[in-house]
Amino acid sequence: MRTYRQEYTSHQQYAEDLCSNLTRWLRRKSRRLSQEWLEAALVLMGLNLEPARPILESLYSPDPRGQKPYEPVRMLRAMLLMILLRYTSITRFAEDLKAKPRLAIMAGFEPHDTPAAGSFYNFINRLEDGQYRKPCEHYIKPSKLRKTKQLRNLKSEKEHREHDKKINLAEYDSVTRKLKDELKSKEDQPRPDDLLKRLEDIFIQCAIIPSAERGLLGDTDAITVSGDGSPLPTGASPHGKPSCNCRKNGIYNCDCARYYSDNTADWGYDSYRECYYFGHTFYQHVVSTNGHDLPLHVTISRASETDFTLSMKSMDRLTKALREHGLDWKIQNAVYDAGHDATGIYEYLMEDEITPIIALNPRSGTYPSPTGTADKVNENGVPLCPGGMLMRRMGFDPKRHRVYYGCPVKRPTHRKDQGYIYINHIDECPLGVLCQPDTKHGPVVYVKTSDDPRLYPPIPRIAPKYKKLMNLRSGCERSNSQKKNTYGLGNRPCRSDTHFLVRLYLISIIEHAKAWLAEDRKQLDIDDPVALVSARAA
């Protein structure tokens, strides 16, 4: 049976102890508690982390040797307190936790018996490694693989990705359509047992379900989510450490592989700041209701990956996570910006009966014509050739939602001696000459059909409902800004996607807990801090 240091039997016991301490601190005339610390304590007091206990306890040995480990729920609460007080350095927080007794009590520890910085790093490693397993020489933990510097050649990696992309798209016209088929073929498979799954489970049980019970997610049978990605520059060096001796020979710009401490970061483009950066990209889906922007799912990838694929992967993980937790919720609308305007995303959402609300991408500064490459059409939408004649219909492509038309004076016919051939009737052409004499059908144009979801979405872009739903997209941008600016993720505090992902989910839990506190304040309507603490604890 697992045993830990300083165990609480329930969240209620922690809340009562913290309430008595806060009441005593607030009544002191000297050394009174600051407003920032009071806000952090109120948030933690209303945040029950006990549902995460089974997940966290599975990370530890059932029969630990040596000194007893710190209780994992308290470790998680301490990291949430670190985020609430906007510490970007784990080492700095661990030092203050030891030096400031009030901070230790707020985290649930006994003063002067607090974890060191290494304990917090080990806690993150346990989250990454998953369920405890005995040491084995044939198994290397993911956290150990992450810590070793990787020998990488970023230029070669980029070339390989572009080469694989061309091969994989041999039967597809876009990346999103290929990804759609891959996700649909695996939609019945469970989520892999990785770090993201454990964070998703903790997030759903400790934050999303309580928010739904409070009614902060709106109608769970018709949820409207908005999605957006944001760049995360890494704290690791983008230049790496040379693995060759080219510098000794006077060559300072070689193509040799280098050692990188962040083994998943690469170069990407920040369209908002119009610059390149080295790091990662995080993507999240958010629900904006009752004045709150509450995340539902967060994922992270390398900087070079775009919102096209990240949005579909995040939605796939979100729907699977909700289903595996027995939450029969229905996502009705998905709101995205013009960076998601791809046919594969429309089709992926519509197959799941989710209405896509996506801004139209101008595509090189001009909006695409509903008739594709045809310059002139008649009242029925049939294109006209340069001579003004109605063009001949040749066929329909259901994947691209296109009807193809060819030259009207080049028509097929059947001859007994020659079979099925095309005959040019130049005398019927108003111009008296073939526009493309070397082609069989040319000139060939296409017309976009009304079933194309990009140009003809389920909700027209001029409809008031579309504009109302599109306004919800700003909620995701506000949540992104809060993560990067308010809590310091934009200041490059991490050197790996693992630490970034853990902090992203900690901030997401805090966003939900702060919304609960704001709603409680509206209902209680109490100005006195002491009375608010007592009511919050009750």
MIVEX-874619 format. One record per residue (C-alpha): residue in one letter; x, y, z. Coordinates in steps of 0.25 Angstrom, whole numbers. Example, Ala and Ser with C-alpha at 12.3 -4.5 7.8 and 13.67 -1.06 7.14 Angstrom:
% MIVEX-874619
res  u  v  w
A  49  -18  31
S  55  -4  29
% end
This chain:
% MIVEX-874619
res  u  v  w
M  0  0  0
R  5  14  -4
T  9  23  7
Y  12  38  6
R  17  49  14
Q  6  59  19
E  -6  53  14
Y  -20  59  14
T  -32  50  15
S  -41  59  6
H  -41  72  -1
Q  -51  77  10
Q  -40  76  20
Y  -31  84  12
A  -41  95  10
E  -44  95  25
D  -30  96  29
L  -27  107  19
C  -39  115  23
S  -35  115  37
N  -21  120  33
L  -26  131  24
T  -36  136  34
R  -25  138  44
W  -16  144  34
L  -26  154  29
R  -30  159  43
R  -15  163  46
K  -13  177  45
S  2  175  41
R  7  166  31
R  -6  165  25
L  -8  155  13
S  -7  162  -1
Q  -18  162  -11
E  -11  153  -21
W  -8  142  -10
L  -23  143  -5
E  -28  141  -20
A  -19  129  -21
A  -24  123  -8
L  -38  125  -12
V  -36  118  -25
L  -29  106  -19
M  -40  105  -8
G  -51  103  -19
L  -43  94  -27
N  -45  79  -23
L  -33  71  -29
E  -37  58  -22
P  -43  52  -35
A  -28  52  -41
R  -23  44  -29
P  -24  30  -36
I  -17  35  -48
L  -6  41  -40
E  -4  30  -30
S  -2  20  -42
L  11  28  -45
Y  17  24  -32
S  23  10  -27
P  13  3  -18
D  24  -1  -9
P  34  11  -9
R  47  10  -3
G  55  20  5
Q  48  33  9
K  33  34  6
P  30  43  -6
Y  21  55  -5
E  6  53  -7
P  4  55  -22
V  -9  62  -21
R  -1  73  -12
M  10  73  -23
L  -1  76  -34
R  -7  87  -25
A  7  93  -22
M  9  94  -37
L  -4  101  -39
L  -1  111  -28
M  12  113  -35
I  5  117  -48
L  -5  125  -40
L  6  134  -34
R  12  135  -48
Y  25  128  -45
T  33  124  -58
S  44  117  -50
I  42  104  -43
T  55  106  -35
R  51  120  -31
F  37  115  -26
A  43  103  -18
E  52  113  -11
D  41  122  -7
L  32  110  -3
K  43  107  7
A  46  121  12
K  31  126  13
P  22  117  22
R  9  124  17
L  12  119  3
A  15  105  8
I  2  105  16
M  -6  110  3
A  0  98  -5
G  -4  88  6
F  10  85  12
E  15  87  26
P  25  99  27
H  39  95  26
D  36  82  20
T  34  85  5
P  39  79  -7
A  51  83  -14
A  52  87  -29
G  56  73  -33
S  43  68  -27
F  35  76  -36
Y  44  72  -48
N  42  57  -44
F  27  59  -43
I  27  64  -57
N  35  52  -61
R  26  43  -55
L  14  49  -63
E  22  47  -75
D  26  33  -72
G  12  28  -68
Q  8  16  -59
Y  20  11  -51
R  28  0  -55
K  40  -7  -49
P  53  -3  -55
C  58  -11  -67
E  70  -10  -75
H  62  -13  -88
Y  53  -1  -85
I  57  14  -86
K  47  24  -80
P  42  35  -89
S  47  45  -79
K  61  40  -80
L  60  40  -95
R  55  55  -95
K  67  59  -86
T  78  54  -95
K  83  64  -106
Q  78  59  -119
L  87  59  -132
R  78  66  -142
N  80  72  -156
L  68  82  -157
K  70  84  -172
S  70  69  -175
E  58  67  -166
K  50  78  -174
E  54  72  -187
H  50  58  -182
R  36  64  -178
E  34  70  -191
H  38  57  -199
D  29  49  -190
K  17  59  -192
K  18  58  -207
I  18  42  -207
N  7  42  -197
L  -2  51  -205
A  -1  43  -218
E  -15  40  -217
Y  -20  52  -210
D  -22  67  -214
S  -19  72  -200
V  -13  69  -187
T  -26  71  -180
R  -33  61  -188
K  -22  51  -186
L  -23  54  -171
K  -38  53  -171
D  -37  39  -176
E  -27  35  -166
L  -34  40  -154
K  -47  34  -159
S  -41  20  -161
K  -36  21  -146
E  -48  28  -139
D  -52  15  -132
Q  -38  13  -126
P  -35  18  -112
R  -25  29  -109
P  -11  25  -108
D  -6  24  -93
D  3  36  -94
L  5  49  -86
L  -6  56  -94
K  -16  45  -90
R  -12  47  -75
L  -13  62  -75
E  -27  61  -83
D  -32  51  -72
I  -28  60  -61
F  -33  73  -68
I  -47  66  -71
Q  -49  61  -57
C  -44  73  -49
A  -49  84  -58
I  -58  81  -70
I  -68  73  -63
P  -69  82  -51
S  -71  94  -61
A  -82  86  -68
E  -89  83  -55
R  -89  98  -51
G  -95  101  -65
L  -83  109  -70
L  -82  101  -83
G  -96  104  -87
D  -104  94  -93
T  -96  81  -94
D  -105  76  -105
A  -101  87  -114
I  -87  92  -111
T  -81  103  -120
V  -65  102  -119
S  -55  112  -125
G  -41  107  -129
D  -28  115  -131
G  -13  112  -131
S  -2  121  -125
P  13  120  -126
L  22  116  -114
P  37  120  -115
T  45  110  -108
G  56  114  -97
A  66  105  -104
S  76  110  -113
P  72  110  -128
H  86  108  -132
G  90  95  -125
K  104  90  -122
P  113  86  -133
S  116  71  -134
C  128  73  -144
N  141  80  -145
C  138  89  -156
R  140  102  -148
K  155  98  -146
N  156  97  -161
G  151  111  -163
I  137  107  -167
Y  126  114  -159
N  114  111  -167
C  114  96  -169
D  102  86  -172
C  106  76  -161
A  97  71  -151
R  96  78  -137
Y  92  74  -123
Y  79  81  -119
S  74  81  -104
D  60  82  -109
N  58  70  -118
T  44  74  -124
A  46  88  -127
D  48  94  -141
W  46  106  -149
G  32  112  -152
Y  26  125  -156
D  18  135  -147
S  8  141  -156
Y  4  151  -145
R  18  157  -143
E  22  154  -157
C  35  147  -153
Y  41  133  -152
Y  43  126  -138
F  49  113  -133
G  40  105  -124
H  26  99  -124
T  12  102  -127
F  0  100  -117
Y  -14  98  -121
Q  -27  99  -113
H  -42  98  -114
V  -50  108  -105
V  -64  110  -101
S  -68  124  -99
T  -81  126  -90
N  -86  135  -79
G  -74  144  -81
H  -64  133  -79
D  -54  126  -89
L  -52  112  -84
P  -43  102  -91
L  -47  88  -95
H  -35  83  -101
V  -20  87  -103
T  -10  80  -111
I  4  84  -116
S  13  81  -128
R  25  86  -135
A  26  100  -140
S  25  96  -155
E  11  89  -153
T  -1  98  -157
D  -15  100  -152
F  -20  92  -164
T  -15  79  -157
L  -15  83  -143
S  -29  86  -142
M  -34  73  -148
K  -24  65  -138
S  -29  73  -126
M  -44  71  -130
D  -41  56  -131
R  -35  55  -118
L  -46  64  -111
T  -57  55  -116
K  -50  42  -112
A  -47  47  -98
L  -61  52  -96
R  -66  38  -101
E  -57  30  -92
H  -61  38  -80
G  -76  34  -83
L  -79  49  -86
D  -90  48  -97
W  -88  63  -101
K  -91  68  -115
I  -82  78  -122
Q  -91  86  -131
N  -82  97  -137
A  -68  99  -139
V  -63  113  -141
Y  -49  116  -148
D  -42  127  -155
A  -37  128  -170
G  -25  119  -166
H  -34  107  -166
D  -41  109  -179
A  -38  95  -186
T  -48  86  -192
G  -43  74  -183
I  -47  81  -170
Y  -61  84  -175
E  -63  70  -179
Y  -57  65  -166
L  -66  73  -158
M  -79  71  -166
E  -77  56  -166
D  -78  57  -150
E  -90  66  -152
I  -82  78  -147
T  -86  91  -154
P  -73  98  -159
I  -72  113  -157
I  -60  117  -165
A  -56  130  -171
L  -52  130  -185
N  -38  131  -189
P  -35  142  -199
R  -24  133  -206
S  -14  143  -211
G  -22  155  -208
T  -35  152  -217
Y  -47  144  -213
P  -48  131  -222
S  -60  132  -232
P  -71  122  -230
T  -69  118  -244
G  -54  114  -243
T  -46  118  -255
A  -57  121  -264
D  -58  136  -267
K  -72  137  -272
V  -84  128  -270
N  -99  129  -274
E  -111  130  -265
N  -110  115  -262
G  -96  115  -258
V  -90  109  -271
P  -77  115  -275
L  -75  122  -289
C  -63  120  -297
P  -55  132  -303
G  -64  132  -315
G  -76  133  -307
M  -82  119  -309
L  -87  110  -298
M  -76  100  -294
R  -78  85  -294
R  -79  78  -281
M  -69  67  -280
G  -70  61  -266
F  -72  63  -251
D  -61  61  -240
P  -68  58  -226
K  -56  60  -218
R  -53  74  -223
H  -67  78  -225
R  -65  82  -239
V  -72  81  -253
Y  -62  81  -264
Y  -65  87  -278
G  -57  87  -291
C  -57  94  -304
P  -71  93  -311
V  -65  91  -325
K  -57  79  -321
R  -68  68  -320
P  -67  53  -319
T  -72  44  -330
H  -72  29  -334
R  -66  24  -347
K  -67  10  -351
D  -53  9  -356
Q  -47  18  -345
G  -55  16  -333
Y  -58  27  -323
I  -51  40  -327
Y  -51  55  -325
I  -55  63  -338
N  -51  78  -338
H  -63  86  -345
I  -55  99  -347
D  -66  105  -356
E  -75  106  -344
C  -66  114  -336
P  -69  129  -336
L  -54  132  -336
G  -51  123  -348
V  -39  117  -341
L  -36  107  -330
C  -32  113  -317
Q  -23  101  -313
P  -21  93  -326
D  -11  84  -319
T  -20  79  -308
K  -32  69  -309
H  -42  76  -301
G  -36  90  -298
P  -38  100  -294
V  -44  93  -281
V  -50  100  -270
Y  -57  96  -257
V  -69  101  -249
K  -71  100  -234
T  -84  93  -231
S  -93  97  -220
D  -89  85  -211
D  -75  91  -209
P  -75  94  -194
R  -64  104  -196
L  -72  114  -205
Y  -85  109  -200
P  -85  106  -185
P  -97  101  -178
I  -99  115  -171
P  -97  126  -182
R  -86  136  -178
I  -96  147  -180
A  -106  141  -170
P  -107  148  -156
K  -105  135  -149
Y  -92  133  -156
K  -87  146  -152
K  -92  144  -138
L  -84  131  -137
M  -72  136  -143
N  -71  147  -132
L  -69  135  -122
R  -55  133  -129
S  -49  144  -121
G  -51  136  -108
C  -40  126  -113
E  -31  138  -116
R  -33  143  -102
S  -30  130  -95
N  -17  129  -104
S  -13  143  -99
Q  -15  139  -85
K  -6  127  -86
K  5  134  -93
N  5  148  -86
T  -2  147  -73
Y  4  134  -69
G  18  136  -76
L  18  124  -86
G  22  134  -97
N  35  138  -89
R  41  124  -93
P  41  118  -79
C  42  103  -84
R  52  96  -92
S  43  84  -96
D  29  82  -101
T  26  73  -89
H  28  84  -79
F  20  94  -88
L  9  84  -89
V  8  82  -74
R  8  97  -72
L  -3  99  -83
Y  -12  89  -76
L  -9  95  -62
I  -13  109  -67
S  -26  103  -74
I  -30  97  -60
I  -28  110  -54
E  -36  117  -64
H  -48  108  -61
A  -45  110  -46
K  -45  125  -47
A  -58  125  -54
W  -64  117  -43
L  -59  128  -33
A  -65  139  -41
E  -79  132  -42
D  -78  130  -27
R  -75  144  -24
K  -87  148  -33
Q  -96  139  -25
L  -91  142  -11
D  -89  157  -13
I  -79  158  -1
D  -69  169  0
D  -62  165  13
P  -50  156  10
V  -52  148  23
A  -67  145  20
L  -63  142  6
V  -53  132  11
S  -63  125  20
A  -74  125  10
R  -64  119  -1
A  -59  108  9
A  -74  104  12
% end
